[in-house]
Structures are given as C-alpha cells and as structure tokens.
Amino acid sequence: MKQSEENFLNMVHTVLETLKNDQHSWSSESVIVKEVNAIERDYNQILGDLNLNSRLDSRAQHDIQNNDLNLIIRSTIRLCRRMFLYARHHNDEIILNLIDRSESILATGSENAVIRCCHSILSRAEWMHYYLIPYKVKATHLARINLLINDYVQQYGDKTRIKFRETSHNPNVSHQILELKERLTVFDELVDGLITNSMFLSAYHKSRIIIDYSQVSEAGAESIFR
C-alpha cells in the first residue's frame, strides 16, 4: 500500500470519528446522513478487502499488546506484595489502601485506567524507595516497571489512529480509495452548504487534513494501519 493511501485512510478514520462525536449537528439532514453511511460503508469495505496477512497481523498485534499489559500488571503486583510488608509493619494505612489489591482487581477497567493505577503505585514506591530497601524492593525493579509502562504508552497510547501494517499492492483497493476521495469531495460541499454550526465546521475541516505519517515514522513513531 502506498504511503499516500495509508495517510488518506487515516484521515477518513479521523473524519468518521469527528462525525460520530457530534452527530446532533448533522443528523437532521437526511442527505448528509445518507452520505455518512455511504462513506463509512466504503471505508469498511476497503479495510475488509485488504489482504489476509494484514488482518492476521492485526490480531497478532492485539495479542502482543495484551501480553505487554499483563506483564506490567504482574510486575506491579510483585511490587505491591513487597510494599504490603512495609505497610503492615509500619501500620501505614495510605500505602495499604493503595496496594492492597489482587491481580484480577488491578486488571479491572480500561487499559488507560490500569496503566494509571500501576503508574501511581510505581511513583509511590520510587518516592519512598529508601524505606522499601529492607523489603527487597530494588531500584532495578522499579526502573524495569517504569520502562515497561513508558514503552507501553509510547506503543499503544494513541487510540485515535489506526495502526497499519505493510500490505501488498491491491489495485482494487486503490480504485476504491479513488472513489472514496471523490465521495468525500462532494461531501465537503454538502457539509459547507447545509451545516451552520461553526464549531462543528471547524472540527470537520481540521479532520480533513491529511497527515504525512512517513514523516512521523522518521521521527520515531510507528506507521498506523490496522
């Protein structure tokens, strides 16, 4: 897949998210509703027509993400057990309330909530590390958890983008993308002609900006196709 096609598909994803987040601004216009449904249909058709290897790779990537998160949870639980010994010995209710939880409880909630909780426990351990040394809490252990969390956030933290993988050139998909580009051009005219909400119009036009993610990749970020 060409980088320009990848950039375009990510823009369409952003447009659909913008439309979904502000439906009340356009849902009363039947012509726009019809076109939004058509754009979403065509977009999903393109994703569905990408080769099987890409879809398999996406599932594999999801499994890797779950494994990475589970590693953070397990590492944090081991830290909690050592901090628990300190808290019980010193009758520290604040620490007990922070770390007295099972692995299943720590894993409950959204990925962001789990990461925030693990980071809070790590931060407290780093702040009071001197007092935890007798309980076998090593600086290297804290540094490893910190690295795991930072790597996870950098790798998966941006949920607004779709992660794309390398795909072979597909002439049918390229043709579909050209048709979707034409549909979006007409849709722009409908939005500008029928919608008067200035805040929505501003958000919509911003979502239509195509970002060249080849430049982002060169700066150290991943490509974004799933």
ABEGO torsion letter per residue (X at the ends): XBAAAAAAAAAAAAAAAAAAABAAAAAABAAAAAAAAAAAAAAAAAAAABBAAAAAAAAAAAAAAAAAAAAAAAAAAAAAAAAAAAAAAAGBAAAAAAABBBAAAAABEBAAAAAAAAAAAAAAAAAAAAAAAAAGBBAAAAAAAAAAAAAAAAAAABAABBBBBBBBBBAAAAAAAAAAAAAAAAAAAAAAAABABAAAAAAAAAAABBBBAAAAAAAGBBBBBX
